[in-house]
Every structure is written in C-alpha cells, then in structure tokens.
Amino acid sequence: MPNPTAPHSERTGQPRGALDNFKKTFSTERLLKSYEDMLFYRRFEERVAQLYTQGEMAGFCHLYIGQEAVLGGIRAVTNPDDQHITSYRCHAHAIACGSDPKRVMAELTGRGAGVSKGKGGSMHMFDPAKGCWGGHGIVAAQVALGTGIALGIKYNNEPRICVTYFGDGAANAGQTFESMNMAAVWQLPVLYILENNRYGIGTAASRVAAGELYKRAQPFGIPSEQVDGQDFFAVAQAVKAAADHVRSGKGPYLLDKDTYRYRG
C-alpha cells in the first residue's frame, strides 16, 4: 500500500470521500463552463480532422480528441495569468488559453490571420499575450523552454506558475531529465503535466518506456503522482493541490495524466 505521507507520493487517486467533497467546491456555472469548453475542444478537433482529410491543411495534423478532461480540469483550477507551453498537439491548448478559435483555424489553414500568421500550422500555435507559448514540433523541446519560463517567473518574483505539458514520448528524452534537475535545484515554479495517452505518435509507450513514467521525476526530489486523466474532477483536484505546492515556492511538481487519444 503506497504511503500517502511520503514526500514522493505514489498515489494514483484520492479517497472517494475527498473527491466527493472537492466536487462540491465547484459552482454549477463553473461546471457548465468547463463542460462547454471540453465539448468545444472535441467539436473543433472533429472539424479540423474533416478539413485535413479534405486537403485543406498542409503538413501534419495532431488531434487532441480523447484528452479533453485533462485540459478542462487544469484550466478550471489554474489562474488566468499562469503561463502554458505544450507539444505539437496544441490546437485545444491555444483555445483554452483564450486564443480566438477562428484565428486558430486560420493558422491551421495557412492564413495570415492565424495566431502565428499562418507560418506555424498545426504544430506551432503561439499567442504569448494569452500566456500560450506553443506548440512545439520537436519532441521534449517545450520541457526545457517551460522550465526557462519558470526561471523567468522566479527571477521577476511573479506570483504565477508555468504549466509545462509533454507526452509519454518526451518522458524518455534527455532534456526532460536535464530540465527537471535544474527545476529542482533552483526550486522553479513549474508544474509538469505528462499527458500519457499511451502512444508516442504511433509507437506504444509500453514498447519503449521502462517503468512507471510518473516516477521519472522522483530521483530529482520532485513530488509526482499518477491521476486518471479521463476524470475531470480527479484532474482538477490533483492540479489544484500541485499548483498550490508550486505557487507557494516549494518547487516543481509532476502529474502523470493517464489518458487516451482516440484519433490520429
């Protein structure tokens, strides 16, 4: 039985009673807004898939379909001025940060009105004014950059955090470990979110990754845990606690969101 008081928790979920109590902290309006947001992510991506198969987009197209509860739960409990950086599966992330969905779609179809002026396409959605720092096509590149953003936040003594998303493929990258080491040494305000959707593009994580991915941060003294990424409330509860930890100056935290990508 995992020890819930251990400094590097191996919990995979909170007791049901605690989760039920946490659910009561949300207003009906907040829950409706989160549900609307998650449904919008899904419908937006379904339309993107349709346009991609019709040849309306150049390059690659990485969809977020199936992972909506991860992003929905995180956005429900983080602050509007927190910074966010993610991988190439970034359309929904840009919208969640507040980017105009029409500008995101314009970006996908290579138009100058896009968030990156039509030059980034599917994998590079940048809108710094909204706290969205990409969209990165190089696997694990955003982990180092997000750690750097957190360094800037600490240097400027700002009361916010950097939420840095990466996938199970990036969990094997050397720069991920280098970044975590630096974040731990300097106690940076970075919340690492591992969106473990079981596949690095087309390769099953079980074929290339040894051990439990959420434990990758523990050698550096970074608290970590695995969470049901398909449960909005479980995600929100874990992120709220982890964000409070990071925001209080206690250093980085890693949450492994066990999710699944349904398409493409």
C-alpha positions in Angstrom: 0.0 0.0 0.0 1.6 3.4 -1.0 2.3 5.7 1.8 0.2 8.9 1.3 2.5 10.9 3.5 5.7 10.0 1.6 7.5 13.0 0.1 7.3 11.4 -3.3 3.8 10.2 -3.3 2.9 7.2 -5.4 -0.9 7.8 -5.0 -2.9 7.1 -8.2 -6.0 8.9 -6.8 -7.6 10.5 -3.8 -10.0 8.7 -1.5 -13.5 8.8 -2.9 -14.8 10.9 0.1 -12.2 13.5 -0.5 -13.0 13.7 -4.2 -16.7 14.0 -3.5 -16.0 16.9 -1.1 -13.9 18.5 -3.7 -16.7 18.3 -6.3 -18.8 20.5 -4.0 -16.4 23.4 -4.4 -17.5 24.0 -8.0 -20.5 26.1 -8.8 -23.0 25.0 -11.3 -21.9 27.8 -13.6 -18.2 26.7 -13.4 -19.1 23.1 -14.2 -21.3 24.1 -17.1 -18.5 26.3 -18.4 -15.9 23.5 -18.2 -18.3 21.1 -19.9 -18.9 23.6 -22.7 -15.2 24.1 -23.1 -14.4 20.4 -23.3 -17.2 19.9 -25.8 -15.9 22.7 -27.9 -12.4 21.2 -27.9 -13.9 18.0 -29.2 -16.1 19.5 -31.9 -13.3 21.8 -33.0 -10.9 19.0 -33.5 -13.5 16.9 -35.3 -13.9 19.7 -37.8 -10.1 20.0 -38.1 -9.9 16.3 -38.9 -12.6 16.7 -41.5 -10.7 19.7 -43.2 -7.4 17.8 -43.0 -8.8 14.8 -44.9 -10.2 17.2 -47.5 -6.7 18.5 -48.1 -7.3 22.0 -46.7 -4.2 21.8 -44.5 -0.5 21.3 -45.2 1.9 19.3 -43.2 1.0 17.2 -40.2 -2.1 17.4 -38.0 -2.1 16.1 -34.4 -5.5 15.9 -32.8 -6.5 16.2 -29.1 -9.6 14.1 -29.3 -10.0 12.0 -26.2 -7.8 14.1 -23.9 -10.3 16.9 -23.2 -10.7 16.2 -19.4 -7.0 16.8 -18.9 -7.1 20.3 -20.3 -10.6 21.0 -18.9 -9.6 20.1 -15.4 -6.4 22.0 -15.5 -8.0 25.2 -16.8 -10.7 25.0 -14.2 -8.3 25.5 -11.3 -5.3 27.4 -12.6 -5.0 31.2 -12.7 -5.7 33.3 -15.8 -2.2 34.7 -15.8 -0.4 31.4 -15.4 1.8 30.5 -18.4 1.3 27.4 -20.6 3.5 25.6 -23.0 2.9 22.3 -24.8 3.9 20.0 -27.6 2.7 19.8 -31.2 -0.8 18.6 -30.1 -1.7 22.2 -29.4 -4.9 23.3 -31.0 -7.1 22.9 -28.0 -4.4 24.3 -25.7 -4.3 27.6 -27.7 -8.1 27.8 -27.4 -8.0 27.1 -23.7 -5.6 29.9 -23.2 -8.1 32.3 -24.8 -6.9 32.4 -28.4 -9.7 33.2 -30.8 -10.8 29.8 -32.4 -11.2 31.5 -35.7 -7.5 32.6 -35.6 -6.5 29.1 -34.6 -8.4 27.7 -37.6 -6.9 30.3 -39.8 -3.4 29.2 -38.6 -4.3 25.6 -39.4 -5.2 26.5 -42.9 -2.2 28.7 -43.5 -3.8 32.1 -43.5 -2.1 35.4 -42.4 -4.9 36.0 -39.8 -3.7 32.9 -37.9 -2.2 33.1 -34.4 1.3 32.5 -35.9 0.5 34.5 -39.1 -0.1 31.2 -40.9 3.5 30.2 -40.7 3.3 27.6 -37.9 0.4 25.4 -38.9 -0.9 22.6 -36.7 2.2 22.2 -34.6 3.1 25.8 -33.7 0.3 27.8 -32.0 1.8 30.8 -30.3 -0.2 33.5 -28.6 2.1 35.0 -25.8 -0.4 37.7 -25.0 -2.7 34.9 -23.8 0.0 33.0 -21.9 0.3 30.4 -24.7 4.0 29.8 -25.6 3.4 27.0 -28.2 3.1 24.4 -29.8 6.5 22.8 -30.4 7.2 20.3 -33.1 10.5 19.0 -31.6 9.7 16.3 -29.0 10.5 17.5 -25.5 11.7 20.9 -26.6 8.9 22.6 -24.7 10.1 20.9 -21.4 13.3 22.9 -21.4 11.6 26.1 -22.6 8.8 25.8 -20.0 11.5 25.4 -17.3 13.1 28.5 -18.6 9.8 30.4 -18.5 9.5 29.3 -14.8 13.0 30.6 -14.2 11.9 34.0 -15.6 8.9 34.0 -13.4 11.0 33.3 -10.3 13.7 35.9 -11.3 11.0 38.5 -11.6 9.3 37.4 -8.4 5.9 36.9 -10.1 3.0 35.2 -8.4 2.3 32.7 -11.2 3.5 29.4 -12.5 4.4 27.8 -15.8 2.3 24.7 -16.7 4.5 22.6 -18.9 2.9 19.8 -20.9 4.6 16.9 -22.5 3.7 13.4 -23.7 4.9 9.9 -23.0 7.4 10.1 -25.9 9.1 13.1 -24.3 9.3 11.3 -21.0 12.2 9.4 -22.5 14.1 12.5 -23.7 17.4 13.5 -22.1 16.5 17.2 -22.0 13.4 16.3 -19.9 15.7 15.0 -17.2 18.1 17.9 -17.5 15.2 20.3 -17.1 13.8 18.5 -14.1 17.2 18.5 -12.5 17.6 22.3 -12.9 14.0 23.0 -11.8 14.6 21.0 -8.6 18.0 22.6 -7.9 16.5 26.1 -8.4 13.1 25.3 -6.9 11.4 26.7 -10.0 7.6 27.4 -10.2 6.9 24.8 -12.9 4.1 22.3 -12.9 4.9 19.4 -15.3 1.9 17.7 -16.9 2.6 14.4 -18.5 -0.2 13.7 -20.9 0.3 10.0 -21.1 -2.0 9.0 -24.0 -0.2 5.6 -24.4 1.3 6.4 -27.8 4.2 8.5 -29.0 2.6 9.3 -32.4 2.3 5.6 -33.4 4.6 3.7 -31.0 3.0 2.2 -27.9 4.7 3.6 -24.7 4.9 0.0 -23.3 7.3 -0.9 -26.1 9.8 1.9 -25.5 9.4 3.1 -21.9 10.6 1.0 -18.9 8.9 1.5 -15.5 6.2 3.9 -14.4 6.5 7.3 -16.2 5.3 9.3 -13.2 8.3 8.1 -11.3 10.7 9.8 -13.7 10.8 13.0 -11.6 11.4 11.3 -8.3 15.2 11.0 -8.5 15.3 14.7 -8.5 13.2 15.0 -5.4 10.2 16.3 -7.3 6.9 15.1 -6.0 4.9 13.2 -8.5 1.7 11.1 -8.9 -0.5 9.4 -11.5 -4.0 10.7 -12.0 -7.0 9.4 -14.0 -6.8 11.8 -17.0 -10.3 10.8 -18.1 -11.9 12.1 -15.0 -12.3 15.9 -14.9 -12.7 16.1 -11.2 -9.7 13.8 -10.4 -7.6 16.0 -12.7 -8.8 19.3 -11.2 -8.3 18.1 -7.6 -4.7 16.9 -8.3 -3.8 20.0 -10.2 -5.2 22.3 -7.5 -3.0 20.7 -4.9 0.0 20.5 -7.1 -0.4 24.1 -8.3 -0.7 25.3 -4.7 2.5 23.5 -3.9 4.4 25.1 -6.8 2.9 28.5 -6.2 4.0 28.5 -2.6 7.6 28.3 -3.5 8.2 24.7 -2.8 9.5 23.9 -6.3 8.3 21.8 -9.2 5.7 19.0 -9.3 4.8 16.4 -11.8 1.4 14.9 -12.6 1.1 11.9 -14.9 -2.4 12.1 -16.5 -3.4 8.7 -17.6 -5.4 9.4 -20.7 -6.1 8.1 -24.2 -6.1 9.6 -27.6 -8.9 8.3 -29.7 -7.8 9.5 -33.2 -4.9 10.3 -35.4 
